[in-house]
């Protein structure tokens, strides 16, 4: 259902019933892991996809940076220039 690089790749899918009786498939709640990462200072031109490309070799892996900073809206990490965020190392397959 999801690509291997997606944060939802191994997330469990379950059946649910809506209020009007329809059967649907839903993802279970995804808990953010506790992680440690190296602090990085946000500069004026930083972008999450470019940071992910530089760190992981894949811009779609930006969600690792968001997870390390417990941010659901990943681009919110870059609203404040001069802010420190964490970057984690992702194990290579």
N, C-alpha and C positions, 0 to 999 in steps of 0.2 A: 504494500500500500504506500509506504514512504521510501524514499531513497536512503541508501546507507548513510549518507552524510546528514540526514535530517535528525533533529533533536527528538523526533517522535518515532524513529526507526524501530526500536524494540519495545515501544509502548504498547501495553495490552489493550485490545479492542474487546468490548463487551456489548451484549444486547441490552437495550433499554426500551421501555414502553412510554410513549408520550401521553400527556393528559387526554388526548383524543383517541388513544388506543392504538396508535401506529407503532410498529416495531422498527427500531432503528439501531444502527451500530454507533457506538461512541467510544472515544478514548478515555482511559482512566486518567485520574489526576497524576500529573508528572511532578514528582518532588525534585527540587533542585539539590544536587549533591553539595556537601560542604567541600570547598576547594581552597587551595592556597595558590597564589600566583604572583608573578613579579609585578611591581607597580610600574605603570607607564603614565607619563604626563600627556594629556590631550593638548594638541597644538591646533592652530587655526585651520589647517587644511586636512586634518585627519578624517578618514572615513572608515567605517567598520569593515566593509568588504575589502578594502585595500590592506588594512591591518591583518585581517584573516589570511589574505593571500600571502602576505609577507611572513606571517608566523607559521601557517599551516600548509601553504602551497595550494590553497583552495578557498576562494572567496565565499563559497556557500557555507563554510564552517564558522561563520561569524557568530553563530549561536553559542559556541564555546566561550567566547568573550562575554556575551550577555549573561550566560549562566554563572560565570566566575564572579560577576558583579550583581547577581540576583536581580537582573533587570528583564522584565517581560517585554517591554518595548525597546529593543536593542538600540535603536537610533537615539533614544533619550540619553544614552551615555555620552553623547557628543554635543549636547546642548550647552554645556558649560565649559568653555575653554580654560585650560589651566587645572582642570580636575584630574585627579589620579584615579586610574582604573586598574584592574588586575587582568593580566594575560596569563593563561595557563598553558602548560605543555600538554598536547594531546598525543597519546600513544599511537605510533604508526603501526599499520597492519602489515 
